[in-house]
Amino acid sequence: MNIETIPSQRIFYIRRIGEYGTGNLKLMTILKERLKQANLFNEDLVIYGIAWSGPNTPKEQCVYDVCATVSASQKKIEGM
């Protein structure tokens, strides 16, 4: 296991609650499409997928976020 310290930064995110799997992949696709529509998708963009739930969490209560770093001056992204 690797532990990384990530500096404080501003992000936009979308959250999904439910069983992990293909729904998480769909959520990532939605995030990327919204970032492309906002002209924010480029080689400097950092995207995170974060699974918050532990192994004993009921599958219908699992929490998954997809996030993208943005500048402090970035306004709201359409649909987020």
Chimera marker file (.cmm) of the C-alpha trace (Angstrom):
<marker_set name="trace">
<marker id="1" x="0.000" y="0.000" z="0.000" r="1" g="1" b="0" radius="0.5"/>
<marker id="2" x="1.208" y="3.496" z="-0.829" r="1" g="1" b="0" radius="0.5"/>
<marker id="3" x="0.164" y="6.555" z="1.114" r="1" g="1" b="0" radius="0.5"/>
<marker id="4" x="0.411" y="9.901" z="-0.618" r="1" g="1" b="0" radius="0.5"/>
<marker id="5" x="-0.066" y="13.356" z="0.808" r="1" g="1" b="0" radius="0.5"/>
<marker id="6" x="-2.003" y="15.498" z="-1.641" r="1" g="1" b="0" radius="0.5"/>
<marker id="7" x="-1.805" y="19.266" z="-1.184" r="1" g="1" b="0" radius="0.5"/>
<marker id="8" x="-5.005" y="21.124" z="-0.486" r="1" g="1" b="0" radius="0.5"/>
<marker id="9" x="-6.750" y="22.001" z="-3.748" r="1" g="1" b="0" radius="0.5"/>
<marker id="10" x="-10.131" y="22.920" z="-5.163" r="1" g="1" b="0" radius="0.5"/>
<marker id="11" x="-12.085" y="20.137" z="-6.865" r="1" g="1" b="0" radius="0.5"/>
<marker id="12" x="-15.382" y="19.501" z="-8.602" r="1" g="1" b="0" radius="0.5"/>
<marker id="13" x="-16.882" y="16.117" z="-7.878" r="1" g="1" b="0" radius="0.5"/>
<marker id="14" x="-19.808" y="13.843" z="-8.551" r="1" g="1" b="0" radius="0.5"/>
<marker id="15" x="-20.881" y="11.298" z="-5.935" r="1" g="1" b="0" radius="0.5"/>
<marker id="16" x="-22.517" y="7.922" z="-6.446" r="1" g="1" b="0" radius="0.5"/>
<marker id="17" x="-24.025" y="5.741" z="-3.734" r="1" g="1" b="0" radius="0.5"/>
<marker id="18" x="-24.533" y="2.082" z="-4.561" r="1" g="1" b="0" radius="0.5"/>
<marker id="19" x="-22.723" y="-1.103" z="-5.447" r="1" g="1" b="0" radius="0.5"/>
<marker id="20" x="-19.210" y="-0.627" z="-6.837" r="1" g="1" b="0" radius="0.5"/>
<marker id="21" x="-18.690" y="-1.729" z="-10.423" r="1" g="1" b="0" radius="0.5"/>
<marker id="22" x="-19.767" y="-0.519" z="-13.853" r="1" g="1" b="0" radius="0.5"/>
<marker id="23" x="-21.731" y="2.362" z="-12.322" r="1" g="1" b="0" radius="0.5"/>
<marker id="24" x="-18.441" y="3.876" z="-11.159" r="1" g="1" b="0" radius="0.5"/>
<marker id="25" x="-17.030" y="3.686" z="-14.688" r="1" g="1" b="0" radius="0.5"/>
<marker id="26" x="-20.156" y="5.415" z="-16.039" r="1" g="1" b="0" radius="0.5"/>
<marker id="27" x="-19.747" y="8.149" z="-13.423" r="1" g="1" b="0" radius="0.5"/>
<marker id="28" x="-16.137" y="8.736" z="-14.534" r="1" g="1" b="0" radius="0.5"/>
<marker id="29" x="-17.307" y="8.989" z="-18.151" r="1" g="1" b="0" radius="0.5"/>
<marker id="30" x="-19.929" y="11.586" z="-17.171" r="1" g="1" b="0" radius="0.5"/>
<marker id="31" x="-17.305" y="13.651" z="-15.320" r="1" g="1" b="0" radius="0.5"/>
<marker id="32" x="-14.930" y="13.588" z="-18.291" r="1" g="1" b="0" radius="0.5"/>
<marker id="33" x="-17.687" y="14.623" z="-20.710" r="1" g="1" b="0" radius="0.5"/>
<marker id="34" x="-18.688" y="17.562" z="-18.506" r="1" g="1" b="0" radius="0.5"/>
<marker id="35" x="-15.057" y="18.649" z="-18.222" r="1" g="1" b="0" radius="0.5"/>
<marker id="36" x="-14.676" y="18.472" z="-22.012" r="1" g="1" b="0" radius="0.5"/>
<marker id="37" x="-17.829" y="20.560" z="-22.494" r="1" g="1" b="0" radius="0.5"/>
<marker id="38" x="-16.383" y="23.169" z="-20.114" r="1" g="1" b="0" radius="0.5"/>
<marker id="39" x="-13.036" y="23.122" z="-21.996" r="1" g="1" b="0" radius="0.5"/>
<marker id="40" x="-11.243" y="21.950" z="-18.851" r="1" g="1" b="0" radius="0.5"/>
<marker id="41" x="-10.115" y="18.535" z="-20.096" r="1" g="1" b="0" radius="0.5"/>
<marker id="42" x="-6.398" y="18.741" z="-20.903" r="1" g="1" b="0" radius="0.5"/>
<marker id="43" x="-3.095" y="17.023" z="-20.124" r="1" g="1" b="0" radius="0.5"/>
<marker id="44" x="-2.642" y="18.991" z="-16.879" r="1" g="1" b="0" radius="0.5"/>
<marker id="45" x="-5.988" y="17.899" z="-15.456" r="1" g="1" b="0" radius="0.5"/>
<marker id="46" x="-5.867" y="15.614" z="-12.415" r="1" g="1" b="0" radius="0.5"/>
<marker id="47" x="-8.792" y="13.245" z="-11.923" r="1" g="1" b="0" radius="0.5"/>
<marker id="48" x="-9.383" y="11.109" z="-8.837" r="1" g="1" b="0" radius="0.5"/>
<marker id="49" x="-11.693" y="8.165" z="-8.239" r="1" g="1" b="0" radius="0.5"/>
<marker id="50" x="-12.276" y="7.736" z="-4.500" r="1" g="1" b="0" radius="0.5"/>
<marker id="51" x="-13.939" y="4.707" z="-2.924" r="1" g="1" b="0" radius="0.5"/>
<marker id="52" x="-14.938" y="5.740" z="0.592" r="1" g="1" b="0" radius="0.5"/>
<marker id="53" x="-16.585" y="2.599" z="1.936" r="1" g="1" b="0" radius="0.5"/>
<marker id="54" x="-15.062" y="-0.214" z="3.927" r="1" g="1" b="0" radius="0.5"/>
<marker id="55" x="-15.293" y="-3.929" z="3.165" r="1" g="1" b="0" radius="0.5"/>
<marker id="56" x="-18.244" y="-4.434" z="5.534" r="1" g="1" b="0" radius="0.5"/>
<marker id="57" x="-20.373" y="-1.643" z="4.066" r="1" g="1" b="0" radius="0.5"/>
<marker id="58" x="-23.620" y="-2.951" z="2.553" r="1" g="1" b="0" radius="0.5"/>
<marker id="59" x="-23.240" y="-2.726" z="-1.237" r="1" g="1" b="0" radius="0.5"/>
<marker id="60" x="-26.244" y="-0.411" z="-1.616" r="1" g="1" b="0" radius="0.5"/>
<marker id="61" x="-24.567" y="2.086" z="0.763" r="1" g="1" b="0" radius="0.5"/>
<marker id="62" x="-21.097" y="2.202" z="-0.845" r="1" g="1" b="0" radius="0.5"/>
<marker id="63" x="-19.898" y="5.735" z="-1.637" r="1" g="1" b="0" radius="0.5"/>
<marker id="64" x="-17.751" y="6.584" z="-4.682" r="1" g="1" b="0" radius="0.5"/>
<marker id="65" x="-16.633" y="10.044" z="-5.827" r="1" g="1" b="0" radius="0.5"/>
<marker id="66" x="-15.049" y="11.098" z="-9.094" r="1" g="1" b="0" radius="0.5"/>
<marker id="67" x="-13.201" y="14.411" z="-8.799" r="1" g="1" b="0" radius="0.5"/>
<marker id="68" x="-11.199" y="16.806" z="-10.944" r="1" g="1" b="0" radius="0.5"/>
<marker id="69" x="-8.861" y="19.522" z="-9.730" r="1" g="1" b="0" radius="0.5"/>
<marker id="70" x="-9.698" y="23.049" z="-10.865" r="1" g="1" b="0" radius="0.5"/>
<marker id="71" x="-8.257" y="26.503" z="-10.324" r="1" g="1" b="0" radius="0.5"/>
<marker id="72" x="-9.515" y="28.598" z="-7.442" r="1" g="1" b="0" radius="0.5"/>
<marker id="73" x="-11.063" y="31.038" z="-9.908" r="1" g="1" b="0" radius="0.5"/>
<marker id="74" x="-13.059" y="28.367" z="-11.790" r="1" g="1" b="0" radius="0.5"/>
<marker id="75" x="-16.790" y="28.992" z="-11.768" r="1" g="1" b="0" radius="0.5"/>
<marker id="76" x="-19.396" y="26.256" z="-11.560" r="1" g="1" b="0" radius="0.5"/>
<marker id="77" x="-19.308" y="23.604" z="-14.282" r="1" g="1" b="0" radius="0.5"/>
<marker id="78" x="-22.609" y="22.992" z="-16.062" r="1" g="1" b="0" radius="0.5"/>
<marker id="79" x="-24.385" y="20.045" z="-14.462" r="1" g="1" b="0" radius="0.5"/>
<marker id="80" x="-22.134" y="19.951" z="-11.397" r="1" g="1" b="0" radius="0.5"/>
<link id1="1" id2="2" r="1" g="1" b="0" radius="0.2"/>
<link id1="2" id2="3" r="1" g="1" b="0" radius="0.2"/>
<link id1="3" id2="4" r="1" g="1" b="0" radius="0.2"/>
<link id1="4" id2="5" r="1" g="1" b="0" radius="0.2"/>
<link id1="5" id2="6" r="1" g="1" b="0" radius="0.2"/>
<link id1="6" id2="7" r="1" g="1" b="0" radius="0.2"/>
<link id1="7" id2="8" r="1" g="1" b="0" radius="0.2"/>
<link id1="8" id2="9" r="1" g="1" b="0" radius="0.2"/>
<link id1="9" id2="10" r="1" g="1" b="0" radius="0.2"/>
<link id1="10" id2="11" r="1" g="1" b="0" radius="0.2"/>
<link id1="11" id2="12" r="1" g="1" b="0" radius="0.2"/>
<link id1="12" id2="13" r="1" g="1" b="0" radius="0.2"/>
<link id1="13" id2="14" r="1" g="1" b="0" radius="0.2"/>
<link id1="14" id2="15" r="1" g="1" b="0" radius="0.2"/>
<link id1="15" id2="16" r="1" g="1" b="0" radius="0.2"/>
<link id1="16" id2="17" r="1" g="1" b="0" radius="0.2"/>
<link id1="17" id2="18" r="1" g="1" b="0" radius="0.2"/>
<link id1="18" id2="19" r="1" g="1" b="0" radius="0.2"/>
<link id1="19" id2="20" r="1" g="1" b="0" radius="0.2"/>
<link id1="20" id2="21" r="1" g="1" b="0" radius="0.2"/>
<link id1="21" id2="22" r="1" g="1" b="0" radius="0.2"/>
<link id1="22" id2="23" r="1" g="1" b="0" radius="0.2"/>
<link id1="23" id2="24" r="1" g="1" b="0" radius="0.2"/>
<link id1="24" id2="25" r="1" g="1" b="0" radius="0.2"/>
<link id1="25" id2="26" r="1" g="1" b="0" radius="0.2"/>
<link id1="26" id2="27" r="1" g="1" b="0" radius="0.2"/>
<link id1="27" id2="28" r="1" g="1" b="0" radius="0.2"/>
<link id1="28" id2="29" r="1" g="1" b="0" radius="0.2"/>
<link id1="29" id2="30" r="1" g="1" b="0" radius="0.2"/>
<link id1="30" id2="31" r="1" g="1" b="0" radius="0.2"/>
<link id1="31" id2="32" r="1" g="1" b="0" radius="0.2"/>
<link id1="32" id2="33" r="1" g="1" b="0" radius="0.2"/>
<link id1="33" id2="34" r="1" g="1" b="0" radius="0.2"/>
<link id1="34" id2="35" r="1" g="1" b="0" radius="0.2"/>
<link id1="35" id2="36" r="1" g="1" b="0" radius="0.2"/>
<link id1="36" id2="37" r="1" g="1" b="0" radius="0.2"/>
<link id1="37" id2="38" r="1" g="1" b="0" radius="0.2"/>
<link id1="38" id2="39" r="1" g="1" b="0" radius="0.2"/>
<link id1="39" id2="40" r="1" g="1" b="0" radius="0.2"/>
<link id1="40" id2="41" r="1" g="1" b="0" radius="0.2"/>
<link id1="41" id2="42" r="1" g="1" b="0" radius="0.2"/>
<link id1="42" id2="43" r="1" g="1" b="0" radius="0.2"/>
<link id1="43" id2="44" r="1" g="1" b="0" radius="0.2"/>
<link id1="44" id2="45" r="1" g="1" b="0" radius="0.2"/>
<link id1="45" id2="46" r="1" g="1" b="0" radius="0.2"/>
<link id1="46" id2="47" r="1" g="1" b="0" radius="0.2"/>
<link id1="47" id2="48" r="1" g="1" b="0" radius="0.2"/>
<link id1="48" id2="49" r="1" g="1" b="0" radius="0.2"/>
<link id1="49" id2="50" r="1" g="1" b="0" radius="0.2"/>
<link id1="50" id2="51" r="1" g="1" b="0" radius="0.2"/>
<link id1="51" id2="52" r="1" g="1" b="0" radius="0.2"/>
<link id1="52" id2="53" r="1" g="1" b="0" radius="0.2"/>
<link id1="53" id2="54" r="1" g="1" b="0" radius="0.2"/>
<link id1="54" id2="55" r="1" g="1" b="0" radius="0.2"/>
<link id1="55" id2="56" r="1" g="1" b="0" radius="0.2"/>
<link id1="56" id2="57" r="1" g="1" b="0" radius="0.2"/>
<link id1="57" id2="58" r="1" g="1" b="0" radius="0.2"/>
<link id1="58" id2="59" r="1" g="1" b="0" radius="0.2"/>
<link id1="59" id2="60" r="1" g="1" b="0" radius="0.2"/>
<link id1="60" id2="61" r="1" g="1" b="0" radius="0.2"/>
<link id1="61" id2="62" r="1" g="1" b="0" radius="0.2"/>
<link id1="62" id2="63" r="1" g="1" b="0" radius="0.2"/>
<link id1="63" id2="64" r="1" g="1" b="0" radius="0.2"/>
<link id1="64" id2="65" r="1" g="1" b="0" radius="0.2"/>
<link id1="65" id2="66" r="1" g="1" b="0" radius="0.2"/>
<link id1="66" id2="67" r="1" g="1" b="0" radius="0.2"/>
<link id1="67" id2="68" r="1" g="1" b="0" radius="0.2"/>
<link id1="68" id2="69" r="1" g="1" b="0" radius="0.2"/>
<link id1="69" id2="70" r="1" g="1" b="0" radius="0.2"/>
<link id1="70" id2="71" r="1" g="1" b="0" radius="0.2"/>
<link id1="71" id2="72" r="1" g="1" b="0" radius="0.2"/>
<link id1="72" id2="73" r="1" g="1" b="0" radius="0.2"/>
<link id1="73" id2="74" r="1" g="1" b="0" radius="0.2"/>
<link id1="74" id2="75" r="1" g="1" b="0" radius="0.2"/>
<link id1="75" id2="76" r="1" g="1" b="0" radius="0.2"/>
<link id1="76" id2="77" r="1" g="1" b="0" radius="0.2"/>
<link id1="77" id2="78" r="1" g="1" b="0" radius="0.2"/>
<link id1="78" id2="79" r="1" g="1" b="0" radius="0.2"/>
<link id1="79" id2="80" r="1" g="1" b="0" radius="0.2"/>
</marker_set>
